[in-house]
């Protein structure tokens, strides 16, 4: 079966092609963004979502801007591309990979001496972000094999799969790698309120790959843990800071429950998701449209006048995390910050 590739760049058109994730699992539809506002809208709507995939989309967006910009001087060219880059940065404030992908391509644009050089280098850089993420996810999967015993019953939250990356996935990359290695595993996927990424996307991916998966509501996880039916929790991350991990709302709840039941709780994420210079108190958590809670895919589930609090993410403190599975090994935020910093420096991964 062909791998899922949620974001593709076509410089010859030019355009960014993406899987419209808001329509899954009912409809698999590939759409095309030919302008920066189109791409920004797809990101805001969660047509494109997932931290690494946002990094890929951001990188492609800067390259698309470079190809579309009509400026005839390098100074004006860079100014226009930077303006488009800022538009893309303002779409989702919490996921750090978006900024990483944008800045990675923007840096090569700013260092170019001519417009043609800037365009060529931007295209190459965008492709490298996508290719690198694919390699990284497979490496994360291999790293994570050591924490998945044969026969493991794995809980995961939201969607950290191929749809959230260039392909393969982070948390689901670990699960896919365990399945590919012949381990007899099963997965419990939390539905992930309010937008049901676990229900709509994670179960769809795992069924597609013939991996044993059972869907549960978010509030059922603690009962399964108490009954001894969860062996390990593996989730993704949108931003990892020095004292906490930001991930889809509901992650913290699962971490607390796992800690109470002595169940290992792992984060699977690339090194580019680390923002070790920041702490939890410094991060802006995106708050989204109240109607995402008042309605489920257009179906009204509450009075339309009821106030709603709808943060997209929560923060899980360091002491609740067993380890962070990366492409370079498994790390602890409490003891491995210097190692992480040195690795990022060695690999030239700047956020």
Secondary structure as GFF3:
##gff-version 3
##sequence-region A 1 351
A	DSSP	beta_strand	7	10	.	.	.	ID=ss1
A	DSSP	beta_strand	15	19	.	.	.	ID=ss2
A	DSSP	three_ten_helix	21	23	.	.	.	ID=ss3
A	DSSP	beta_strand	30	33	.	.	.	ID=ss4
A	DSSP	alpha_helix	36	45	.	.	.	ID=ss5
A	DSSP	alpha_helix	51	68	.	.	.	ID=ss6
A	DSSP	alpha_helix	74	89	.	.	.	ID=ss7
A	DSSP	alpha_helix	96	111	.	.	.	ID=ss8
A	DSSP	alpha_helix	115	144	.	.	.	ID=ss9
A	DSSP	three_ten_helix	145	147	.	.	.	ID=ss10
A	DSSP	beta_strand	153	156	.	.	.	ID=ss11
A	DSSP	three_ten_helix	162	164	.	.	.	ID=ss12
A	DSSP	alpha_helix	171	180	.	.	.	ID=ss13
A	DSSP	beta_strand	186	190	.	.	.	ID=ss14
A	DSSP	alpha_helix	197	197	.	.	.	ID=ss15
A	DSSP	pi_helix	198	202	.	.	.	ID=ss16
A	DSSP	alpha_helix	203	208	.	.	.	ID=ss17
A	DSSP	beta_strand	213	216	.	.	.	ID=ss18
A	DSSP	three_ten_helix	218	220	.	.	.	ID=ss19
A	DSSP	alpha_helix	221	226	.	.	.	ID=ss20
A	DSSP	beta_strand	232	235	.	.	.	ID=ss21
A	DSSP	beta_strand	239	240	.	.	.	ID=ss22
A	DSSP	beta_strand	244	248	.	.	.	ID=ss23
A	DSSP	alpha_helix	251	260	.	.	.	ID=ss24
A	DSSP	beta_strand	264	268	.	.	.	ID=ss25
A	DSSP	three_ten_helix	271	273	.	.	.	ID=ss26
A	DSSP	three_ten_helix	280	282	.	.	.	ID=ss27
A	DSSP	alpha_helix	291	294	.	.	.	ID=ss28
A	DSSP	beta_strand	295	296	.	.	.	ID=ss29
A	DSSP	beta_strand	299	300	.	.	.	ID=ss30
A	DSSP	beta_strand	313	317	.	.	.	ID=ss31
A	DSSP	three_ten_helix	318	320	.	.	.	ID=ss32
A	DSSP	beta_strand	323	326	.	.	.	ID=ss33
A	DSSP	beta_strand	329	331	.	.	.	ID=ss34
A	DSSP	alpha_helix	337	346	.	.	.	ID=ss35
###
